[in-house]
Amino acid sequence: MTDFRAALKEKKRIVIKIGSSSLTHPETGDLNLRKIEQLVRVLSDLRGQGREVILVSSGAIAAGRQALGFNERPRLLEEKQAFAAVGQARLMMVYQKLFAEYNQTAAQILMTKNTVTNPQSRFNAHNTFNELLKLGTIPIVNENDTVATDEIQFGDNDRLSAIVAALVEADILILMSDIDGLYTDDPNKNPDAAFIPLVRELTPELQAMGKGASSSVGTGGMSAKLAAAQIATGSGSDMLIANACDLNVIYRILEGEECGTLFTAHENKDFDLNTYLNSES
């Protein structure tokens, strides 16, 4: 296991995903500005190390709720889309301001399934990501919830981040979650659940361990993270699940320490992202 962890020190192109539950206050659902500032500081420091960083960030609907003073989680599709429209602009404003304080430039990319299922759009997106990274920016990605009716109902940013990792040929995808990693069972319900630090193959038994989402603001549970691992590792990227309670864990991960659950890449020569997305539809 040590060799797999030591190899993380050399990872240059990194996709980091963080969910709504990690970016908001649990009591109110409002944006947690201290947590976002810490995230921005860490990512800016990674850029300073010479690494390329892409952030996949949830939080648009939560930011829209805060902006419009809506305390309950919206249920109607049109409400979700309206909050996403307001919140995505506010979320990017927060990111732009904070990244500017660390002399970094953030860029926004909003995606739908059509972005990657259409060959020309996928080619264009690939080129856009590469050019933004070449220019030294930090692309911030989210689903275009305002117009993507099927994604807003069924999509999640765990899968999106894995798709982005595959699209840009990332070295590693790091999923920042509200859990330390993969367990044999839900540790919140089963005190005997055992932690799994390394996954070299996604067996049916492991995939069966996936649980549904438990957060009131997030959409992706462990099953979504395992689906993301299937995409990321199959495309040639390592993937790691870690707890977002202390975002400095990102440093420790990239220094080769034993943090979170590491899914090792096993590039599948027959892997086809388009086929996978069509099977998920």
Disulfide bonds with the S-S distance in Angstrom:
none
